[in-house]
C-alpha cells in the first residue's frame, strides 16, 4: 500500500508505506507504482555497485602487486597503458600517504 507524492509533471517523485506521509495512495499493483519501484530498485542497485568500485580498484591494485611480488605476473608483460595506469595510481597513493604522515613526530620532541 504505497503512498506517493508527485512532481509538478505528475510523475511519482517520492513514496512511503506510511499514511502520515501525506501522499496519494496507490494499489501495490498499480502500473505507475510498479514502474517507479522497479526504477528505484535499479537505481539503488547501480548505486550500491558504484559504491564498491573504488574498493575493488584497491583490491585489484593490491592483487597485481602481490602477483608481481610472487613473480606469478611479470609487470613488463602487461600492456603499456595498464603499466602506466598502475604506476600512476601507485604514485598517487604514495603522495597521498606522504601528505597524511606527520612531517614531525611531536612526541619525539619531548
Secondary structure as the mmCIF struct_conf table of DSSP 4:
data_model
#
loop_
_struct_conf.conf_type_id
_struct_conf.id
_struct_conf.beg_label_comp_id
_struct_conf.beg_label_asym_id
_struct_conf.beg_label_seq_id
_struct_conf.end_label_comp_id
_struct_conf.end_label_asym_id
_struct_conf.end_label_seq_id
STRN STRN1 UNK A 2 UNK A 6
TURN_TY1_P TURN_TY1_P1 UNK A 8 UNK A 9
BEND BEND1 UNK A 10 UNK A 10
STRN STRN2 UNK A 12 UNK A 16
BEND BEND2 UNK A 17 UNK A 17
HELX_RH_3T_P HELX_RH_3T_P1 UNK A 19 UNK A 21
STRN STRN3 UNK A 24 UNK A 26
TURN_TY1_P TURN_TY1_P2 UNK A 28 UNK A 29
HELX_RH_AL_P HELX_RH_AL_P1 UNK A 31 UNK A 69
TURN_TY1_P TURN_TY1_P3 UNK A 70 UNK A 71
BEND BEND3 UNK A 72 UNK A 73
HELX_RH_3T_P HELX_RH_3T_P2 UNK A 75 UNK A 77
BEND BEND4 UNK A 78 UNK A 78
HELX_RH_AL_P HELX_RH_AL_P2 UNK A 80 UNK A 100
BEND BEND5 UNK A 101 UNK A 101
BEND BEND6 UNK A 103 UNK A 104
HELX_RH_3T_P HELX_RH_3T_P3 UNK A 106 UNK A 109
#
